[in-house]
Amino acid sequence: MTVRADILVETPMEGSEDSNYDVEVSIGNSSKTTTEPVQQTGRERVNVFWVVRDDESLTVDETADIHVRLRESGTVVASSTRTVTIEKGSRSYDCES
């Protein structure tokens, strides 16, 4: 199963050099997460591409909650949840390149 998302992140421009931000994404009640770093302060679009092993807890045409958390140095500073519909699709990926 793949999860693809573009997440718009806004962080303070005056953040300290020690501040590092990450976007963490999870699905439903699963403990599985993926994390993408935020490359710069201010407004940035973070692209999430996540290949998740299908544990068959999600069914096509049903809904699931996608949880997005913004972490600053490991601490959650913002979070959002969006309900999405599970879609059926087929993709191939060349993982050897």
C-alpha positions in Angstrom: 0.0 0.0 0.0 1.3 3.5 -0.7 0.5 6.8 1.0 1.2 9.9 -1.0 0.7 13.4 0.4 1.7 17.0 -0.1 1.7 18.7 3.3 2.0 22.5 3.6 4.1 23.4 6.7 4.5 26.8 8.2 7.3 27.3 10.8 8.5 30.5 12.5 11.1 32.3 10.4 12.9 33.4 13.5 13.5 29.9 14.8 16.8 29.1 16.4 19.5 27.2 14.5 18.9 24.3 16.9 15.3 24.0 15.9 14.7 21.1 13.5 11.2 20.2 12.3 9.9 16.9 11.1 6.5 15.9 9.7 5.2 12.6 11.0 2.3 10.7 9.3 0.4 7.7 10.6 -2.8 5.8 9.4 -5.7 5.0 11.6 -4.9 3.4 14.9 -1.7 1.8 13.6 1.6 2.4 15.5 3.4 2.6 12.1 4.6 6.1 11.2 6.8 7.7 8.6 8.8 10.9 9.1 10.0 13.5 6.6 12.3 16.4 7.6 11.3 20.0 7.0 14.2 21.5 5.1 13.7 25.2 5.8 11.8 27.6 8.1 8.8 29.6 6.9 6.4 28.0 4.4 7.4 24.8 2.8 5.6 21.9 1.1 6.7 18.5 2.4 6.2 15.5 0.0 5.4 12.3 1.7 5.7 9.0 -0.1 5.3 6.0 2.1 5.2 2.3 1.1 3.4 0.5 3.9 3.0 -3.3 4.3 -0.7 -4.0 4.0 -1.9 -5.7 7.2 -5.5 -5.9 5.6 -6.9 -3.6 8.3 -7.9 -1.2 5.5 -10.5 -1.9 2.9 -11.1 -0.3 -0.5 -13.9 2.3 -0.5 -13.9 2.6 3.3 -12.4 5.6 5.2 -9.3 5.9 7.3 -7.9 8.7 9.4 -4.5 10.1 8.4 -2.8 11.8 11.3 -0.2 14.4 10.6 2.0 15.8 13.4 4.7 18.6 13.2 7.5 17.9 15.6 10.1 20.4 16.7 13.1 18.7 18.2 10.9 15.6 18.9 8.1 17.5 20.6 4.7 17.7 18.9 3.9 21.4 18.2 1.0 21.0 15.8 -1.3 18.1 14.7 -4.1 17.5 12.2 -6.3 14.6 11.2 -8.0 14.1 7.9 -10.4 11.4 6.9 -9.7 9.9 3.5 -11.3 7.2 1.3 -9.1 4.1 0.6 -8.7 3.8 -3.2 -7.7 0.8 -5.2 -4.8 1.2 -7.6 -1.8 -0.5 -9.0 1.7 0.8 -9.2 5.1 -0.7 -9.9 8.3 0.7 -8.4 11.9 0.0 -9.4 13.7 -0.2 -6.1 17.0 -1.3 -7.5 17.8 2.1 -9.1 
